[in-house]
Amino acid sequence: GAAANGQAAQLREALAALSDRQREVLHLVFYQEMTVAQAADAMDVSVGSARTHYHRGKERLRALLAVEEPA
């Protein structure tokens, strides 16, 4: 429906605001169903680095998406 399309557009905009690394690790974990460790391997970065990008990306997304949506 229209609400879902709006949410999808909002998510795309929020994802576009992330760094490439943050976007990449979130994509691998959520859409490719990888663990953070597998994503790190795929991205050729350390697990610690991938974990950092993952958490920062998630927090950034949450913050960006929270602005639009009244609780």
Biopython code that builds the backbone (N, CA, C, O; Angstrom):
import numpy as np
from Bio.PDB.StructureBuilder import StructureBuilder

atoms = [
    (1, "GLY", "N", (0.820, -1.204, 0.000)),
    (1, "GLY", "CA", (0.000, 0.000, 0.000)),
    (1, "GLY", "C", (0.858, 1.260, 0.000)),
    (1, "GLY", "O", (2.087, 1.192, -0.026)),
    (2, "ALA", "N", (0.194, 2.400, 0.030)),
    (2, "ALA", "CA", (0.880, 3.696, -0.015)),
    (2, "ALA", "C", (1.776, 3.910, 1.196)),
    (2, "ALA", "O", (2.867, 4.468, 1.078)),
    (3, "ALA", "N", (1.309, 3.463, 2.365)),
    (3, "ALA", "CA", (2.108, 3.635, 3.591)),
    (3, "ALA", "C", (3.419, 2.857, 3.475)),
    (3, "ALA", "O", (4.482, 3.361, 3.839)),
    (4, "ALA", "N", (3.335, 1.643, 2.973)),
    (4, "ALA", "CA", (4.529, 0.819, 2.821)),
    (4, "ALA", "C", (5.492, 1.450, 1.811)),
    (4, "ALA", "O", (6.706, 1.436, 2.014)),
    (5, "ASN", "N", (4.946, 2.003, 0.724)),
    (5, "ASN", "CA", (5.789, 2.679, -0.265)),
    (5, "ASN", "C", (6.485, 3.878, 0.347)),
    (5, "ASN", "O", (7.660, 4.125, 0.076)),
    (6, "GLY", "N", (5.768, 4.619, 1.166)),
    (6, "GLY", "CA", (6.340, 5.768, 1.857)),
    (6, "GLY", "C", (7.467, 5.337, 2.775)),
    (6, "GLY", "O", (8.511, 5.985, 2.844)),
    (7, "GLN", "N", (7.247, 4.229, 3.482)),
    (7, "GLN", "CA", (8.274, 3.715, 4.385)),
    (7, "GLN", "C", (9.493, 3.239, 3.607)),
    (7, "GLN", "O", (10.627, 3.455, 4.033)),
    (8, "ALA", "N", (9.266, 2.600, 2.480)),
    (8, "ALA", "CA", (10.371, 2.112, 1.659)),
    (8, "ALA", "C", (11.204, 3.285, 1.146)),
    (8, "ALA", "O", (12.434, 3.230, 1.157)),
    (9, "ALA", "N", (10.530, 4.344, 0.697)),
    (9, "ALA", "CA", (11.230, 5.531, 0.204)),
    (9, "ALA", "C", (12.022, 6.178, 1.331)),
    (9, "ALA", "O", (13.154, 6.621, 1.139)),
    (10, "GLN", "N", (11.416, 6.226, 2.491)),
    (10, "GLN", "CA", (12.049, 6.809, 3.675)),
    (10, "GLN", "C", (13.306, 6.016, 4.042)),
    (10, "GLN", "O", (14.351, 6.586, 4.354)),
    (11, "LEU", "N", (13.175, 4.689, 3.995)),
    (11, "LEU", "CA", (14.308, 3.829, 4.315)),
    (11, "LEU", "C", (15.433, 4.028, 3.304)),
    (11, "LEU", "O", (16.604, 4.099, 3.677)),
    (12, "ARG", "N", (15.070, 4.120, 2.008)),
    (12, "ARG", "CA", (16.093, 4.360, 0.977)),
    (12, "ARG", "C", (16.822, 5.674, 1.229)),
    (12, "ARG", "O", (18.045, 5.744, 1.105)),
    (13, "GLU", "N", (16.071, 6.714, 1.583)),
    (13, "GLU", "CA", (16.696, 8.009, 1.863)),
    (13, "GLU", "C", (17.615, 7.923, 3.077)),
    (13, "GLU", "O", (18.714, 8.476, 3.076)),
    (14, "ALA", "N", (17.153, 7.223, 4.109)),
    (14, "ALA", "CA", (17.954, 7.067, 5.324)),
    (14, "ALA", "C", (19.228, 6.286, 5.005)),
    (14, "ALA", "O", (20.314, 6.655, 5.452)),
    (15, "LEU", "N", (19.094, 5.206, 4.230)),
    (15, "LEU", "CA", (20.261, 4.405, 3.844)),
    (15, "LEU", "C", (21.253, 5.237, 3.035)),
    (15, "LEU", "O", (22.466, 5.077, 3.174)),
    (16, "ALA", "N", (20.733, 6.123, 2.192)),
    (16, "ALA", "CA", (21.597, 6.968, 1.369)),
    (16, "ALA", "C", (22.430, 7.919, 2.228)),
    (16, "ALA", "O", (23.490, 8.380, 1.804)),
    (17, "ALA", "N", (21.946, 8.212, 3.440)),
    (17, "ALA", "CA", (22.656, 9.126, 4.338)),
    (17, "ALA", "C", (23.793, 8.438, 5.096)),
    (17, "ALA", "O", (24.631, 9.105, 5.703)),
    (18, "LEU", "N", (23.819, 7.110, 5.059)),
    (18, "LEU", "CA", (24.872, 6.370, 5.764)),
    (18, "LEU", "C", (26.159, 6.365, 4.952)),
    (18, "LEU", "O", (26.160, 6.664, 3.758)),
    (19, "SER", "N", (27.255, 6.020, 5.624)),
    (19, "SER", "CA", (28.508, 5.832, 4.890)),
    (19, "SER", "C", (28.387, 4.558, 4.055)),
    (19, "SER", "O", (27.541, 3.710, 4.337)),
    (20, "ASP", "N", (29.219, 4.423, 3.040)),
    (20, "ASP", "CA", (29.203, 3.229, 2.187)),
    (20, "ASP", "C", (29.378, 1.962, 3.009)),
    (20, "ASP", "O", (28.674, 0.974, 2.801)),
    (21, "ARG", "N", (30.321, 1.997, 3.944)),
    (21, "ARG", "CA", (30.596, 0.823, 4.778)),
    (21, "ARG", "C", (29.405, 0.456, 5.649)),
    (21, "ARG", "O", (29.053, -0.717, 5.773)),
    (22, "GLN", "N", (28.790, 1.465, 6.247)),
    (22, "GLN", "CA", (27.620, 1.205, 7.097)),
    (22, "GLN", "C", (26.501, 0.592, 6.274)),
    (22, "GLN", "O", (25.880, -0.392, 6.676)),
    (23, "ARG", "N", (26.254, 1.189, 5.115)),
    (23, "ARG", "CA", (25.189, 0.697, 4.237)),
    (23, "ARG", "C", (25.496, -0.738, 3.796)),
    (23, "ARG", "O", (24.609, -1.591, 3.775)),
    (24, "GLU", "N", (26.741, -0.989, 3.451)),
    (24, "GLU", "CA", (27.132, -2.311, 2.955)),
    (24, "GLU", "C", (26.951, -3.389, 4.024)),
    (24, "GLU", "O", (26.388, -4.448, 3.745)),
    (25, "VAL", "N", (27.421, -3.127, 5.240)),
    (25, "VAL", "CA", (27.314, -4.147, 6.286)),
    (25, "VAL", "C", (25.851, -4.383, 6.667)),
    (25, "VAL", "O", (25.461, -5.523, 6.919)),
    (26, "LEU", "N", (25.041, -3.330, 6.714)),
    (26, "LEU", "CA", (23.619, -3.511, 7.018)),
    (26, "LEU", "C", (22.933, -4.318, 5.917)),
    (26, "LEU", "O", (22.103, -5.183, 6.194)),
    (27, "HIS", "N", (23.286, -4.027, 4.677)),
    (27, "HIS", "CA", (22.713, -4.768, 3.554)),
    (27, "HIS", "C", (23.055, -6.259, 3.660)),
    (27, "HIS", "O", (22.181, -7.112, 3.506)),
    (28, "LEU", "N", (24.314, -6.563, 3.921)),
    (28, "LEU", "CA", (24.743, -7.964, 4.006)),
    (28, "LEU", "C", (24.049, -8.688, 5.159)),
    (28, "LEU", "O", (23.613, -9.829, 5.005)),
    (29, "VAL", "N", (23.950, -8.038, 6.289)),
    (29, "VAL", "CA", (23.353, -8.679, 7.467)),
    (29, "VAL", "C", (21.837, -8.843, 7.296)),
    (29, "VAL", "O", (21.290, -9.915, 7.555)),
    (30, "PHE", "N", (21.162, -7.768, 6.857)),
    (30, "PHE", "CA", (19.708, -7.836, 6.768)),
    (30, "PHE", "C", (19.192, -8.550, 5.527)),
    (30, "PHE", "O", (18.272, -9.364, 5.614)),
    (31, "TYR", "N", (19.779, -8.249, 4.372)),
    (31, "TYR", "CA", (19.240, -8.788, 3.129)),
    (31, "TYR", "C", (19.887, -10.084, 2.689)),
    (31, "TYR", "O", (19.232, -10.943, 2.098)),
    (32, "GLN", "N", (21.179, -10.229, 2.975)),
    (32, "GLN", "CA", (21.861, -11.471, 2.598)),
    (32, "GLN", "C", (21.875, -12.465, 3.752)),
    (32, "GLN", "O", (22.375, -13.582, 3.618)),
    (33, "GLU", "N", (21.318, -12.043, 4.892)),
    (33, "GLU", "CA", (21.216, -12.886, 6.080)),
    (33, "GLU", "C", (22.567, -13.439, 6.533)),
    (33, "GLU", "O", (22.679, -14.594, 6.945)),
    (34, "MET", "N", (23.580, -12.595, 6.446)),
    (34, "MET", "CA", (24.907, -12.969, 6.932)),
    (34, "MET", "C", (25.039, -12.557, 8.395)),
    (34, "MET", "O", (24.309, -11.692, 8.879)),
    (35, "THR", "N", (25.977, -13.187, 9.086)),
    (35, "THR", "CA", (26.357, -12.696, 10.410)),
    (35, "THR", "C", (27.284, -11.501, 10.187)),
    (35, "THR", "O", (27.769, -11.283, 9.077)),
    (36, "VAL", "N", (27.525, -10.735, 11.240)),
    (36, "VAL", "CA", (28.452, -9.611, 11.122)),
    (36, "VAL", "C", (29.845, -10.133, 10.741)),
    (36, "VAL", "O", (30.558, -9.494, 9.967)),
    (37, "ALA", "N", (30.224, -11.287, 11.282)),
    (37, "ALA", "CA", (31.529, -11.881, 10.951)),
    (37, "ALA", "C", (31.615, -12.248, 9.463)),
    (37, "ALA", "O", (32.643, -12.018, 8.826)),
    (38, "GLN", "N", (30.546, -12.814, 8.917)),
    (38, "GLN", "CA", (30.521, -13.163, 7.492)),
    (38, "GLN", "C", (30.562, -11.897, 6.634)),
    (38, "GLN", "O", (31.229, -11.856, 5.601)),
    (39, "ALA", "N", (29.844, -10.875, 7.075)),
    (39, "ALA", "CA", (29.839, -9.611, 6.348)),
    (39, "ALA", "C", (31.250, -9.006, 6.349)),
    (39, "ALA", "O", (31.706, -8.481, 5.334)),
    (40, "ALA", "N", (31.928, -9.086, 7.488)),
    (40, "ALA", "CA", (33.299, -8.571, 7.603)),
    (40, "ALA", "C", (34.199, -9.256, 6.584)),
    (40, "ALA", "O", (35.008, -8.617, 5.911)),
    (41, "ASP", "N", (34.039, -10.569, 6.488)),
    (41, "ASP", "CA", (34.822, -11.363, 5.549)),
    (41, "ASP", "C", (34.523, -10.934, 4.114)),
    (41, "ASP", "O", (35.440, -10.743, 3.315)),
    (42, "ALA", "N", (33.255, -10.785, 3.794)),
    (42, "ALA", "CA", (32.829, -10.383, 2.449)),
    (42, "ALA", "C", (33.343, -8.987, 2.096)),
    (42, "ALA", "O", (33.674, -8.711, 0.943)),
    (43, "MET", "N", (33.406, -8.114, 3.099)),
    (43, "MET", "CA", (33.838, -6.733, 2.883)),
    (43, "MET", "C", (35.348, -6.581, 2.999)),
    (43, "MET", "O", (35.905, -5.525, 2.699)),
    (44, "ASP", "N", (36.003, -7.656, 3.439)),
    (44, "ASP", "CA", (37.443, -7.637, 3.627)),
    (44, "ASP", "C", (37.874, -6.604, 4.685)),
    (44, "ASP", "O", (38.845, -5.870, 4.503)),
    (45, "VAL", "N", (37.127, -6.576, 5.784)),
    (45, "VAL", "CA", (37.492, -5.745, 6.933)),
    (45, "VAL", "C", (37.493, -6.642, 8.170)),
    (45, "VAL", "O", (36.997, -7.768, 8.119)),
    (46, "SER", "N", (38.044, -6.153, 9.274)),
    (46, "SER", "CA", (38.042, -6.939, 10.509)),
    (46, "SER", "C", (36.623, -7.035, 11.057)),
    (46, "SER", "O", (35.765, -6.206, 10.752)),
    (47, "VAL", "N", (36.395, -8.063, 11.871)),
    (47, "VAL", "CA", (35.079, -8.235, 12.485)),
    (47, "VAL", "C", (34.764, -7.031, 13.380)),
    (47, "VAL", "O", (33.627, -6.560, 13.406)),
    (48, "GLY", "N", (35.760, -6.537, 14.106)),
    (48, "GLY", "CA", (35.568, -5.370, 14.962)),
    (48, "GLY", "C", (35.127, -4.160, 14.156)),
    (48, "GLY", "O", (34.231, -3.421, 14.564)),
    (49, "SER", "N", (35.759, -3.965, 13.018)),
    (49, "SER", "CA", (35.417, -2.850, 12.135)),
    (49, "SER", "C", (33.991, -3.010, 11.605)),
    (49, "SER", "O", (33.215, -2.055, 11.606)),
    (50, "ALA", "N", (33.651, -4.213, 11.155)),
    (50, "ALA", "CA", (32.306, -4.471, 10.633)),
    (50, "ALA", "C", (31.266, -4.251, 11.731)),
    (50, "ALA", "O", (30.204, -3.681, 11.483)),
    (51, "ARG", "N", (31.579, -4.708, 12.944)),
    (51, "ARG", "CA", (30.648, -4.561, 14.064)),
    (51, "ARG", "C", (30.409, -3.077, 14.353)),
    (51, "ARG", "O", (29.279, -2.661, 14.610)),
    (52, "THR", "N", (31.477, -2.290, 14.311)),
    (52, "THR", "CA", (31.371, -0.844, 14.534)),
    (52, "THR", "C", (30.487, -0.199, 13.469)),
    (52, "THR", "O", (29.588, 0.579, 13.790)),
    (53, "HIS", "N", (30.746, -0.526, 12.196)),
    (53, "HIS", "CA", (29.934, 0.022, 11.102)),
    (53, "HIS", "C", (28.469, -0.397, 11.252)),
    (53, "HIS", "O", (27.554, 0.390, 11.013)),
    (54, "TYR", "N", (28.274, -1.652, 11.653)),
    (54, "TYR", "CA", (26.924, -2.190, 11.818)),
    (54, "TYR", "C", (26.161, -1.409, 12.892)),
    (54, "TYR", "O", (25.040, -0.957, 12.663)),
    (55, "HIS", "N", (26.780, -1.258, 14.060)),
    (55, "HIS", "CA", (26.101, -0.572, 15.162)),
    (55, "HIS", "C", (25.871, 0.909, 14.861)),
    (55, "HIS", "O", (24.796, 1.446, 15.127)),
    (56, "ARG", "N", (26.883, 1.554, 14.310)),
    (56, "ARG", "CA", (26.730, 2.976, 13.968)),
    (56, "ARG", "C", (25.665, 3.160, 12.901)),
    (56, "ARG", "O", (24.855, 4.084, 12.975)),
    (57, "GLY", "N", (25.668, 2.281, 11.909)),
    (57, "GLY", "CA", (24.676, 2.354, 10.836)),
    (57, "GLY", "C", (23.268, 2.167, 11.364)),
    (57, "GLY", "O", (22.347, 2.888, 10.984)),
    (58, "LYS", "N", (23.110, 1.180, 12.255)),
    (58, "LYS", "CA", (21.795, 0.916, 12.842)),
    (58, "LYS", "C", (21.308, 2.103, 13.669)),
    (58, "LYS", "O", (20.145, 2.495, 13.576)),
    (59, "GLU", "N", (22.195, 2.669, 14.473)),
    (59, "GLU", "CA", (21.836, 3.828, 15.299)),
    (59, "GLU", "C", (21.462, 5.021, 14.421)),
    (59, "GLU", "O", (20.497, 5.735, 14.694)),
    (60, "ARG", "N", (22.242, 5.219, 13.369)),
    (60, "ARG", "CA", (21.993, 6.340, 12.452)),
    (60, "ARG", "C", (20.638, 6.169, 11.760)),
    (60, "ARG", "O", (19.863, 7.119, 11.649)),
    (61, "LEU", "N", (20.365, 4.949, 11.298)),
    (61, "LEU", "CA", (19.079, 4.668, 10.663)),
    (61, "LEU", "C", (17.938, 4.935, 11.632)),
    (61, "LEU", "O", (16.948, 5.580, 11.286)),
    (62, "ARG", "N", (18.093, 4.425, 12.862)),
    (62, "ARG", "CA", (17.044, 4.583, 13.866)),
    (62, "ARG", "C", (16.785, 6.073, 14.099)),
    (62, "ARG", "O", (15.636, 6.508, 14.180)),
    (63, "ALA", "N", (17.859, 6.842, 14.204)),
    (63, "ALA", "CA", (17.729, 8.285, 14.434)),
    (63, "ALA", "C", (17.061, 8.975, 13.241)),
    (63, "ALA", "O", (16.176, 9.813, 13.417)),
    (64, "LEU", "N", (17.490, 8.618, 12.029)),
    (64, "LEU", "CA", (16.927, 9.229, 10.829)),
    (64, "LEU", "C", (15.454, 8.890, 10.648)),
    (64, "LEU", "O", (14.658, 9.744, 10.258)),
    (65, "LEU", "N", (15.098, 7.656, 10.930)),
    (65, "LEU", "CA", (13.717, 7.212, 10.730)),
    (65, "LEU", "C", (12.811, 7.694, 11.856)),
    (65, "LEU", "O", (11.615, 7.889, 11.643)),
    (66, "ALA", "N", (13.364, 7.887, 13.048)),
    (66, "ALA", "CA", (12.578, 8.334, 14.195)),
    (66, "ALA", "C", (12.071, 9.762, 14.014)),
    (66, "ALA", "O", (11.016, 10.122, 14.535)),
    (67, "VAL", "N", (12.823, 10.567, 13.278)),
    (67, "VAL", "CA", (12.448, 11.967, 13.052)),
    (67, "VAL", "C", (11.072, 12.073, 12.400)),
    (67, "VAL", "O", (10.256, 12.917, 12.770)),
    (68, "GLU", "N", (10.834, 11.202, 11.428)),
    (68, "GLU", "CA", (9.602, 11.267, 10.632)),
    (68, "GLU", "C", (8.381, 10.724, 11.379)),
    (68, "GLU", "O", (7.254, 11.174, 11.170)),
    (69, "GLU", "N", (8.630, 9.755, 12.247)),
    (69, "GLU", "CA", (7.540, 8.957, 12.787)),
    (69, "GLU", "C", (7.210, 9.344, 14.212)),
    (69, "GLU", "O", (8.018, 9.096, 15.107)),
    (70, "PRO", "N", (6.044, 9.947, 14.461)),
    (70, "PRO", "CA", (5.698, 10.243, 15.850)),
    (70, "PRO", "C", (5.469, 8.953, 16.622)),
    (70, "PRO", "O", (4.826, 8.032, 16.119)),
    (71, "ALA", "N", (5.983, 8.884, 17.821)),
    (71, "ALA", "CA", (5.886, 7.642, 18.618)),
    (71, "ALA", "C", (4.447, 7.424, 19.093)),
    (71, "ALA", "O", (4.164, 6.438, 19.774)),
]
sb = StructureBuilder()
sb.init_structure("model")
sb.init_model(0)
sb.init_chain("A")
sb.init_seg("    ")
for serial, (resi, resn, name, xyz) in enumerate(atoms, 1):
    if name == "N":
        sb.init_residue(resn, " ", resi, " ")
    sb.init_atom(name, np.array(xyz, "f"), 0.0, 1.0, " ", f" {name:<3s}", serial, name[0])
structure = sb.get_structure()
